[in-house]
Amino acid sequence: GAVAVIAGVVIVAVAPATLQLLAALVILNGVVALVWALRVPIARVVAAAARRAGPPGLLAALALERSPARNAATVLGSLLPVAAVVSIGGLQVNVYDTALDAFASLGDADLYVSAQPFDEVGIGPLLPAGLADEVRGQDGVTSVGRSRFAIVPIGRQDTLVQGLDPGSAAPVLAAASPRARTAVEDGTGVVVTRALADRLDLEAGDTFALPAATGAATVEVADVVDVFGWAGGVLAATFDDVAAWAGTDAVTLLEVDGTAEGVAAAREVVAAAGERDGVRYQLTDGADAVDGALTAVRQSQALLSALQGVLMASGAFAIVTTLVISTVGRTRELGLLRAVGARRRLVRRAVVVEAFAVTLAGAGAGVVLGTVFQFVAVRLAATAAGFPAEFALTPGPSLTAAGAGLAIAAVGAFAALRRALRLDVLDAVAYE
C-alpha cells in the first residue's frame, strides 16, 4: 500500500498529464491497502480519541479496539465518498473560476448582436452584411466589430475558426500576448488554442495549411493560448481573411461599443432591421454575454453535483449498515451492561461516541485524499479533457464534505441507537 501511494504521488509530480488517471487509481488502491494493513493501529488511534469523551468513551474505545476489521470498513466507507466530494467539488470550483476569468473579456463590449441566442452562437444563422454599417452610423456608437465563425476540418477534426475585427473582446484574443493580437489584426498571424496546438504539434512561429474555399491558405501561429472553446480547437484570425477564405463577408456576431444613448440607438436600429427582415435578432449586453458563455460549465457542474450526491448516499448507506451490524453483533454485551446497572444514557452515549469517532476519522483522511485527487482531476481537465483550469485549494468543498461526514455519523449513530435502546435486557443477555 505504501509503495502504491508513493508511486502514485511520483506519477502526479513528474509524469505527463495523460498518466494522471493512472496515478489516481494507483493512489486509491494504495490507500485501501494501507487502511486494511493498518487496521489495528487505526483502531487504537480512534479508540484513544474516543477515550477523551469520559466513561462513554471508555466503553466505545473497548468496542473499537476489539473490531479493527469493522473499523477499517467504516473508515473506508467514510473516506472514499468524502474524497470524491472534495475532489469533484474542488474541480468544479477551479474550472468555474478559470472559465469566469477566461470569459471576463466578453463583458468589455456594451452590446452584442446575433441571429441566435448568445450562448448558442456558432455557425448558425448569419447577420446581413449591411447591418454593421447601419449600427455604426448611429450617434454615440464609437465602434462596431464584426465576427465571423466557421467550422473548418483541420487535421481530420472540425475546428472553430473565428474571424475578428481589431479590438474584439473574444476570449481567445484576450488571452493572447499583445504582439500576437497585433499580428492577428495585421493579418500576419493567427492565435490557436492549446487543444488545436497539441493536436497538430504546433508552437508559436510554426506554419500550417488551413483549408479554405479559395484553396489552402498557409498561416503562421502567433500564439498558443489556454482558453475554453470548441473541442477540436479554436483558431482566431482577422475578419477580412476569414471572409476571403469563406468567400462571403456575412457576419455571425457584432460587438458594439458606445455611450448609453448610442447603445440605445443601436438597439432600435437592430429591432427595425429585424422587423424588415422578418427575423428577431438577439441583443445581449456584456454581463449577459459572460453569463451565457458559462452555460456549458454550469451544465457540467450540475452533472457533477448529482454524482456527488449519489456517492455520498452510497457512502452513508455503507456506514449506517456497518454501524447497525456492529450494534447487532454486540447485543449480548449491551444486555450485560444493562443487567449490571448501566443506564440507557451511558449506553446511548457510548454508541454515539463510537459512531462519530470512526466516521470522522475516515472523513478527515478523505479530505486529504480528496485534495490530492482534485489536483489530479484539474490536470486531467486541463489537458486530456480540453478544459483548461488552474488548481487552487478550495475550502468550500472540504467544509461541505466535513459537514456531510458529520451528518452521516449522526444518521449512523441514530440507526445504531434505535437498535441499542430497543433491546430487552433478558433477551439481550440470552442472545447468541
N, C-alpha and C positions, 0 to 999 in steps of 0.2 A: 504493500500500500504506500509506504513512504517513497519507494523508488518511483512508483507511478505518479505520485503528486509532484515530486521533484522534476521528473521528466516532462510532465505537463507544463510546469512553470517555465522550464527552459524553452520548450517549444513556443510558448506565448511570448517569451522575451526576444528570441532570436530568429525564429522560423518565419517564412513568408505567411502572409495572411491566409493563403489558401489552405494552410495546415492548422489554422486556429480551431476549427471544429474538432479535429482530431485531438488537439490539446485539451479541449473542454471534456471530451469523452474520457481521455486518459486521467484527468484530474478527478472527474466524477467517480470513476471506478476505483481510483486510489483512495478517495475519501471513504467510500463504502467499505473497502477492505480495512482501512485504518480503524474505523469505528468498531467494526466487528473484532479486529485483533486486539483493540484496546478496551474491550467492553468491561473488563474487571477494573482497570484504573478509572475509567469513566464513571462506573458505578460508585467507586469510592469518593471521587471528587464531588459528584452530585449529592451523595449521602452526606458528605462533610458540609456542603452548603445547606442541606435540609436541617441539619442538627442545630443551626443557628435559630431555628424557629421555636426552640424550647421543647417541652415534653412532647407535643405532637410531632415535632421534627425528629425527635429520637425514634419514635415508632416508624415514621416514614423512612428514616435512614436505614433502619434494620431491614425493612422490606426492600429497599433499593439495593442494598449490598447483597441480598440473597438471590436477586434475579438480574444478573448482569446482561444476560441474553435479551430478556424482555426490555430492559432499559435501552440496549443498543437499538432494538427495533423502534422503540418510541422516539429516540433521538433522531434516527434516520427519517422517521415519519414526519418529524417537525422540521428537520434540517433541509430536506430536499424541496418541499414546496416553498419554504421561506426563501431559499436560494433562488428559486425560479422567479418569485415575485420581485426580489431585489434586482436580479439581472434584467428581467423583461421591463420592469418599471424604469430602471436606470437607462436602458436602451431607448425607451420611449422619450424620456426627458432629453437625453443627449441628441437624438435625431431631431426632435421638435425644435430645440434651441438652435441647432445648426441650420435647420431649414428656415427658421424665422430670420436668422442673420443673413442667409443667402437671398431670401426674397424681400428683404427690407428695402432694397433699392427700388422696387416697384412703387413704393409709396412716394417716391420723388416726383412722379408725374401727377398733375392735377386731375386729369381725366383720360380714360381710355375709351375708344370707340371700336366696337367689333360687331360682326354679324351674328354672333352667338355668345352665350354667357362666358364670362371671362375665364372661369375655371374649366371650360371646355374648348378654349381657343386652341386650334391646332391647324389642321389642313382643311377645315370645313368651309362654309360659305365665305366669300370674299367681299370686300367693300368696293364700290365703284371708284375708279382711278381719280375722278374729278372731285370726290368728296373732300380730300385733303386740302385742295385749293379753296374750296368754299369755306371750310373752317378757318384756314389761315387768313382769310380776308376779313375776319371779324375784328372789330376794335377791342383791344385788351388781350388778344391772343398773341403771345410772344413767340411761340414755336409750335410746330406740328411735325412730329416724327412718324415716319412710316415703318411698318414691319411687314415682312412677307415670309411666311412659313411654307416649307415644302419638305416632303419626305423623299429622300434620295437613297437608293441602295448603295452603300459603301462597304466594301469588304464582306459582301454577301449578307448584310444585315441592314435593315432600314435605319436611317439616321435622320434626325430632325435638323434641317438647315434653316437658319434664321437670317434673313436679310434685314439689316437695321440701318436706319439713318444715324448720322452723328448725334451724340448726346443721348442716345437711347438709355432707358433705365433698366434694360434687360439684365437679369442676374448674371448671365454668362459674361457680359461685358463688365459689369460692376466688379466681378471677382478677378478680372484680368489686370495686368500691370498697365500703367499709363502709356508706356511705349507700345504695348500690344493694342490698346484701344486706338491709338493714333494710326497704327498700321492698318487696322480694320477700316477706320474712317477714310484712309487714303487709298484703300483697295489694294494694298501691297501685302496683306497677310490675313489670316483667319485665326480665330480662337476656337479651340476644341475642348470638350470636357474630358475628364480622366477616363471615362468609360470608352470613348472613341479612341483616345490615345493608346490605352492599353491594348485594345483590340487590334489596332494597326501597328503597334510598336512605334509610336511617334513621340518625338520630343520637339521642343521649341527649335526652330530652324530647319526642320525637315520639310520636304515637299512630298505631295502625293497627288494622284489623279482623282478629280471629282467628276462623276458622270453628270452630264448636262444635256438639255435638249438640243443645244447648238454644237455638241461634241464635247469630249472630255476636256476639262479645264484643270491646269496644274496650279495648285495653291500652296502657299508656304505657311507653316504653323508659326504664328507669332507668340502664342502662349497656350499652356495647358492648365485648366482650372478644375477645381473640385467643387462642383455645384450639383444640385438636384436637377434632373431633366429626363429626357427620353431615355429609355432603357438601352437603346442602341447607340446612344451618344448624341451630342449636340454640336453643331458647327455654326459659328457666327461669322458673317461676312457683311460687307456693305450692301445696302438695299439695291443699289444700281447693278452690282454684279449678279446678285441672285435674280433680279428681274431679267437681266440679259441671258442668264443661264436657262431660266424658265421660259423665256420668250414672251413674257407679259409683265406689265407693271401693276397688275391688280394688287390690292392691299389686304392683308389679314387683320392688321391692327393699327390704330392711330394713337399716338401719345400726344396729348395736348397740355401745354403749359400756358399760364396767363393769369391775369387778375381775376378776381371773383366775377366782375362784370363780363370779362372776356370768356370765362368758362361757361357762364350762364348763356351768353350769346351762342357759343359753340353747341351747347345742348339744344337750343332752339333750332339751329341750322340742321343738326343731325336728325331731330324729330321731324322737321319738314321734309328732309330727304327721304326719310323712311316712309312717310305718307305718300310721297310722289312715286317711290319705287315699289310700294306695296310690301315693304319689309319693316319689321320692328328692329332697328339697330340698338345694340346694347350699350349703355353708358355706365361706366364703372369708375369711381374715384380711386385715388391711390390706396387709401386704407382698406377699401373693399377688395382691391386687387391683391393685396398681400394676403388677406383672409381667404380669398378664393384659391390662391396658389397653394395654400396649406391644406386644402380639402383632402387631397390624397394621403397626406401624412396623418390627418385626423382619422381617416377611414382605417388605415393600418393600425393606429393606436386603439381603435375600438375592437378590432380583432384580437390584438394582443391583450387587452384588458379582459376580454372574455376568456382567453386562455389562462390568464392569471386566476380568474375566479374558479375555473374548473380544477386547476392544480391545487388551490387552497382547499376546495371542497373535498377532493380526494385525500389530501393530507389530513384534514380534520377527521374524515371518516376512519382513516387508518389509526390515528392517535386515540380517538374515542374508543374504538373497538379494542385496542390494546389495553387501555386503562380499565375498561369494563372486564375484560378477560382476567386482568391482574386481580381485580376485586373478587371475581368469582373463584379464582384459584386460592384466595385467602379466606374463603368463607369460614372454615373451621377456626382459623387463627383469630378472626374478628369475633367469632362467637365466644371463644375462650376469654378474650379480653373483656367482653361484656359480662361474662359469667363471673370473673374475678373482681368486678366492680368498676370497670372503665365506663365512664359516661359517654353518652352519644356525642356530646360536644367534643371530647378528646378524639374519638374515632373519626368524626367528621373532619376535624382539623388535620389529622394525620393524613387522611386520604387527599385532602386539598393540597397540602404541602408536597406530597409525593407527586401529584399530577403537575403542579406548577414547576417544581424543581427539574424534572426530567424534560418537560416540554420546552421550557425556556432555555435549557442548556442546548438543546438542538436548534432552537431559533437563533441563539447568539452565534453558533457556528454557521448557521445558514446565511446570516448577514455577511459574514466574512467571505464565505464561498460564493455567495451571490455577487459580491463586488468584483471578484476575480472573473466570474462568468460574464458580468456586464462589460468588462474590458475586452474580453474575447468577442462578445457579440457586437460591440461597436466596431472593432477591427474588421469583423466579417461584413458588417453592413457597409463599411466604408470602401470595401474592395469587391469581394465576391458578389455581394448583393446589389452593388451600384448605388448605395445610399451613403454619401459622404457624411461623416459625423465625427465629432471630437469627444473623446472620453473626458468626463468630469464626474467627481463624486456627487452623488445625488442623495441628500439626507431624506428627502420626501419618501421615496420608495422604501428606504430602510426603516423609517418610522412606521410606515404602513404595514410592512412585514412584521415588525415587532408587535404592533397592535394586533395584527391577525394572530400572531403566536399567543398573545395573552388571551384573546377570545377563544382560540382553540383549547388552551389549557383550562379556561373556565368551563367550556362545554364538556370537556373530558372529565373534569372534576365533578361537575353536576351529575353526569351519567353514572360515574362510579359511586357517587354519594347515594343516589337513588337505590342502587343495589345494596350498598352497605347498611343504610338506615332501615331498609325494609326487612332486614334479617330478623327472624325469630331466634332468640338465644338458644333454646333447646334444639331446634332444627339445625342451627349452625354448628353447634358442638357435635351433633351426630353426623354432620355432613362428611362424606368421603369423596 
